[in-house]
Amino acid sequence: MEIKVPGRLLMSKINAIYGTGGFAREVMPILKEQCPNEENIFIVHKKYMQTENSINGCPLMSYEDFIKISSRDKNVTIAISDTAIRAKVSDQVDNDHIKQKNIISKTSITMDNVSISDGVIICPFVTLTSNIKIGKNFHANIYSYVAHDCLIGENVTFAPSVKCNGNVIIEDNVFIGTGAIIKQGKKDNPLVIGANSIISAGSFVTKNVSKSTTVFGNPAKILSKSSLK
Ligand SMILES: CC(C)(COP(=O)(O)OP(=O)(O)OC[C@H]1O[C@@H](n2cnc3c(N)ncnc32)[C@H](O)[C@@H]1OP(=O)(O)O)[C@@H](O)C(=O)NCCC(=O)NCCS
């Protein structure tokens, strides 16, 4: 399938950012810097298509049209901060056999023995220090860091300025709000944040967080009507 957007044919190598929200629009300049001579576009599920056919000068098309393009050299990076939605879209992209690309800012710093899976977004001024393993579709927003000996699962979101100290395990689909600090764990007893949990903006997490739990404050405790009093 040949696609014209807007008023011209797409180049053969196509990098697509899935999403058009604030974060997706922040990530596009990083992609353009990384791939200046390639076709960098936005895609969304067809039910979210807008009347415009471009955003900030980059073409916008539906995911459904994107998968019909015959180019073999196309890939997707999902820039949706919501961890559950990102996980769902990621499954769809994998089912359609489309490669998920990493977008990594030139101003980020990666030190020794850091392994990064696919579809990861590392924003400006992020630091990943040493001996770290990062799962698929991790988002590290501006000014966040991951320190030594951490294990990050799939579809984890770090909002801006999240500080994840050493010997921490973050399980799949965890969302960590702006400015949260995760205290360091111990080598033989890492601090664990359970899958599907939410760490509120500005929290200081000093101990393990159970799965599917929202915590807030300093020291972080479970967010409930009574704990807010
Ligand atoms: C914790 C969070 C997920 C809760 O969201 P929510 O379910 O929509 O809840 P609300 O914002 O309505 O807040 C519920 C109560 O918790 C309090 N609260 C919310 N976030 C809080 C926080 N980080 N610290 C302390 N209290 C907080 C609110 O003041 C409110 O209290 P009230 O009922 O006495 O008025 C959300 O507040 C949060 O921290 N999100 C992360 C934001 C972020 O970092 N975004 C990144 C953008 S890139």
The ligand as an ORCA input file, in Angstrom:
! r2SCAN-3c Opt
* xyz 0 1
  C      -1.538      9.524     43.366
  C      -2.329      9.910     42.157
  C      -2.142      8.847     41.068
  C      -3.767      9.952     42.592
  O      -4.562     10.380     41.557
  P      -6.171     10.419     41.692
  O      -6.652      9.045     42.000
  O      -6.673     11.136     40.491
  O      -6.414     11.216     42.996
  P      -6.580     12.786     43.221
  O      -5.574     13.570     42.452
  O      -8.023     13.094     43.042
  O      -6.197     12.911     44.764
  C      -6.898     12.201     45.776
  C      -6.420     12.748     47.090
  O      -5.029     12.415     47.253
  C      -4.229     13.591     47.448
  N      -2.998     13.399     46.691
  C      -2.909     13.116     45.381
  N      -1.629     12.990     45.006
  C      -0.897     13.203     46.104
  C       0.486     13.226     46.340
  N       1.362     12.979     45.359
  N       0.915     13.479     47.589
  C       0.026     13.737     48.584
  N      -1.316     13.721     48.415
  C      -1.766     13.470     47.188
  C      -5.068     14.731     46.888
  O      -4.768     15.950     47.489
  C      -6.495     14.264     47.209
  O      -6.761     14.543     48.543
  P      -8.219     15.087     49.025
  O      -9.183     13.967     48.698
  O      -8.037     15.318     50.484
  O      -8.462     16.320     48.226
  C      -1.888     11.269     41.574
  O      -2.231     12.332     42.393
  C      -0.412     11.352     41.262
  O       0.481     11.574     42.101
  N      -0.151     11.169     39.957
  C       1.148     11.297     39.365
  C       1.226     12.606     38.617
  C       2.485     12.691     37.811
  O       3.585     12.601     38.326
  N       2.324     12.848     36.517
  C       3.425     12.853     35.607
  C       3.182     13.783     34.478
  S       4.472     13.638     33.306
*
